[in-house]
Amino acid sequence: MSWINSDSIAQLQNYLRLTSFRVSLVANNIANIDTPNYHTQDIDFQSEMRRAEMQAAGSPQPAVRDVPGLVERPDGNNVDMDREGLLLAQMQLQYALGVQLLREKFKTVQTAISES
């Protein structure tokens, strides 16, 4: 396996893909905060990372689920803006971390190329 097609880069790719997917779910939840009977959706990030690592090829669609235990308003909607805002900030930090790790990985490859 080459440095560019390494397992760690594939893991970082899955990490960034799942983080981005979760950001889109959170944004969708926020967009539907006033939609009657809408239920908050999310993924189990750690389980999805494990599942992605087990997949030999391709990137399976993450399993989206309704979030249990949230307080439902009289209109049937259970989106909690505080929860969604916190998750959005967390996902932003996670994505930035993934990008930084990927940069460092490619910097290592670039150093190896320039020194040979």
Stockholm file with secondary structure:
# STOCKHOLM 1.0

chainA/1-116         MSWINSDSIAQLQNYLRLTSFRVSLVANNIANIDTPNYHTQDIDFQSEMRRAEMQAAGSPQPAVRDVPGLVERPDGNNVDMDREGLLLAQMQLQYALGVQLLREKFKTVQTAISES
#=GR chainA/1-116 SS CCSTTCHHHHHHHHHHHHHHHHHHHHHHHHHTTTSTTCCCEECCHHHHHHHHHHCSSSCCCCCCEECTTCCCCTTSCCCCHHHHHHHHHHHHHHHHHHHHHHHHHHHHHHHHHHHC
#=GC SS_cons         CCSTTCHHHHHHHHHHHHHHHHHHHHHHHHHTTTSTTCCCEECCHHHHHHHHHHCSSSCCCCCCEECTTCCCCTTSCCCCHHHHHHHHHHHHHHHHHHHHHHHHHHHHHHHHHHHC
//
